[in-house]
């Protein structure tokens, strides 16, 4: 993740949210990677939905975030999970 991406996301987040705010993270991961995503949010409940063929899982987590930098930090941490797609 480069600095241009982070700055663009920060600008969009700050235009659409008044911090602190409840933010919804949604990731799609290959089957078996769900726990890696959930470890990023140890104190929060997640909702999971499996793909039609069961090869992928959508993981959704809502979390009160203090600001756009905290949201970007989560996305940076998640980028280390192999095969992850952030929505």
Rosetta blueprint (number, residue, H / E / L):
1 X L
2 X L
3 X H
4 X H
5 X H
6 X H
7 X H
8 X H
9 X H
10 X H
11 X H
12 X H
13 X H
14 X H
15 X H
16 X H
17 X L
18 X L
19 X L
20 X L
21 X E
22 X E
23 X E
24 X E
25 X E
26 X E
27 X E
28 X E
29 X E
30 X E
31 X L
32 X L
33 X L
34 X H
35 X H
36 X H
37 X H
38 X H
39 X H
40 X H
41 X H
42 X L
43 X L
44 X L
45 X L
46 X L
47 X E
48 X E
49 X E
50 X E
51 X L
52 X L
53 X L
54 X L
55 X L
56 X E
57 X E
58 X E
59 X E
60 X E
61 X E
62 X E
63 X E
64 X E
65 X E
66 X L
67 X L
68 X H
69 X H
70 X H
71 X H
72 X H
73 X H
74 X H
75 X H
76 X H
77 X H
78 X H
79 X L
80 X L
81 X L
82 X L
83 X L
84 X L
85 X E
86 X E
87 X L
